[in-house]
Amino acid sequence: MTAPGSAPDTWRELARLMTASLPDLADPDAARIVADLTPAARGRIRAHLTAYPDALVSGASAAPRSVQALITTLANHGVTGVRAPACLRCGRVRPLRRAVPGGRVCLGC
């Protein structure tokens, strides 16, 4: 794990993207959460938050699974304001594992 002060620029950028939409998320907490992510997840999440800055709070079903997992992690850490994505078809908040045109759907749909 890399210490927050010596984190790569891409890690700091991801932490900034997270705190921009979540004012209750402290910078050190964001840095720790980013450090705990896998390199692949960091890349996917950073790309998605760059394209969709409100993805952590919108509940949009287009969020990739790595963003869904991050939202769960943030909620488990007590961060307020996060909103889990809802299924594009049924509207339920569940793991959205299947990508379809326009977003993602739960396995039941």
URGI-V156488 format. One record per backbone hydrogen bond with DSSP energy under -0.5 kcal/mol. CO is the residue of the C=O (numbers start at 1). NH is the residue of the N-H. If there is no record, write none. Layout:
co: [CO & CO]
nh: [NH & NH]
//
This chain:
co: [3 & 4 & 8 & 8 & 9 & 10 & 11 & 12 & 13 & 14 & 15 & 16 & 17 & 18 & 18 & 22 & 24 & 26 & 27 & 28 & 29 & 30 & 31 & 32 & 33 & 34 & 38 & 39 & 40 & 41 & 42 & 43 & 44 & 45 & 46 & 47 & 48 & 52 & 54 & 54 & 55 & 56 & 59 & 60 & 64 & 64 & 65 & 66 & 67 & 68 & 69 & 70 & 71 & 72 & 73 & 74 & 75 & 79 & 83 & 87 & 92 & 92 & 95 & 97 & 98 & 100 & 103 & 104 & 105 & 106]
nh: [6 & 7 & 11 & 12 & 13 & 14 & 15 & 16 & 17 & 18 & 19 & 20 & 21 & 21 & 22 & 25 & 26 & 30 & 31 & 32 & 33 & 34 & 35 & 36 & 37 & 37 & 42 & 43 & 44 & 45 & 46 & 47 & 48 & 49 & 50 & 51 & 52 & 55 & 57 & 58 & 59 & 83 & 86 & 63 & 67 & 68 & 69 & 70 & 71 & 72 & 73 & 74 & 75 & 76 & 77 & 79 & 78 & 82 & 59 & 91 & 87 & 94 & 97 & 99 & 105 & 103 & 100 & 88 & 98 & 109]
//
